[in-house]
Amino acid sequence: MSGAKNCPETPRQKMIGMMYLVLTAMLALNVSSDILNGFTLVDNSLHTTIESSQQRNSSLYDDFDALNTQNPDKVGPWLTKARDIQKKSDELFKYIEGFKVEIVKLADKDKADPKARKIQGRDNLDVAGQYGLVAGNGKILKQKINEFRDLVVKEFEGNVKKQQTYFTLFSTADVVNDKNEKKPWEVSMFEMMPVSAVVTMLTKYQSDIRATETELVQFMKGQTDASDFRVNKIEALVVPNSKFVFRGEKYSARIVLSAVDSTKRPEYYINGSKLATEMYELTAGGRMGINKYSGEIRLPGNDGTVRSYPFESEYIVSEPSATISNVDLNVVYRGIDNNFSISVPGVAPENLSLSVTGGTSQNKGNGRFVINPTQDGEMKISVIGKIDNKQMTMGTQSFRVKRLPRPTAYLLDGSGNQSMGGLMSVNELRSATVIASYGKDELVKANFRVVSFTMIVDGLPPMQVNGGKLDANFLSKLTKGRNLILSNIVAVGPDGNNQSLGAILVKLA
């Protein structure tokens, strides 16, 4: 500030500053002829590219039509899609062409080139904004480009990389300038832009449209796979539903080529006999073990020559059989869970089920079942296998059902220790309970409940007790050195059967 006060501007210096500002503004508005010539060169080059694309597209459509004549069932749907792409491309291309012509007409009036190639007012900065923004045609163009882009992106569904390419190529998103200011796409395209630049940018869009049309049509033509075998090896394959079949069951196999054309019907032969379809089916007969067969597939080529593709296969015939094993024990007890393992060769565990006579079953998965007998005597287990959506009995086995073995009576003290009597104090007996079990080394897991027992001591009347808890009043009458007998112990197991157990003798300490 002090410097400005010490050196005030003279009138001459102020005049020079004003002239500099005017000159700068004039330079900003006056686009150089070199730049405009550059736009013209680029536009001419783009038109050359468009002509090449149109010639290439024309050849592609001719090839497409020829393929459709040979194989309309396969080529027809893809040709229809390609023609739809051609229609949409032409519509947008022609709309942009008319857009350019209208801008040139505003710039050159009566002298305007109807093809918008030779432009006299190419440095005009007003008419592009007048037609594109004031008249609203820029928004219409933006919408049409968006619709075309979305159509192309949809055709490349599943190819993210390709979709992103076209999102970028036909982007109409807002434009951010150096000052981080956002401008709508149409404003950045047409506001204060010379006619030559706008026409060139629009021609670039036309070039991109034709190139995109080329890629789409080539892609659709490739999907037809209409030419002769495009593989380096063709094999005949036999695909059986299963190579393992039980006697009396149906064997089924599909005979195919590893590279097959669904519109050309091959002929199938097994052991010299022609099949009606590609499915080979027979009922497995009396011969057990491996059964082999052979045949061929005959397929006519485009040149009329019939080619033969031989094959061989086999299947195994077996009697239905099931392995039924009791996992935990050699016998089946009533009233408890008996764990069984069931398996059938050639049948998956999830396709197995049981039918139990004299019991119930619960499938635990992976060939494991829990079986509970419901009657004494004998129980019959039948294994059912699901094969080709049919239920078939794979095997049956009978098991003798036994009642649970008699458990042993114990005294369970307050610390959780089991004993069969011996030296105990009255206080220990007050917290003790009479139980019935198979002991710590039990082979059978079963829960028993003590129903009743009798407490006997010399000189006192016997005390009948219900449940497993010792009578507290009776215990209060006992003295050290006497013998307590727990007899007539009755327990009931999970099978509902009451069993009489042995006595327990306790010496009072």
Beta strands, then each sheet from edge to edge (+ up, - down):
strand 1: 175-176
strand 2: 182-183
strand 3: 236-240
strand 4: 244-246
strand 5: 250-257
strand 6: 267-270
strand 7: 273-274
strand 8: 279-283
strand 9: 289-300
strand 10: 306-318
strand 11: 323-326
strand 12: 332-333
strand 13: 338-343
strand 14: 352-357
strand 15: 359-365
strand 16: 368-373
strand 17: 377-387
strand 18: 390-402
strand 19: 408-412
strand 20: 418-419
strand 21: 421-424
strand 22: 433-437
strand 23: 449-456
strand 24: 463-466
strand 25: 483-492
strand 26: 498-501
strand 27: 504-508
sheet 1: 1+ 2-
sheet 2: 3+ 5- 8+
sheet 3: 4+ 10+ 9- 6+ 7-
sheet 4: 11+ 13- 16+ 15-
sheet 5: 12+ 18+ 17- 14+
sheet 6: 20+ 19- 22+
sheet 7: 21+ 27+ 25- 23+ 24-
sheet 8: 21+ 27+ 25- 26+
end
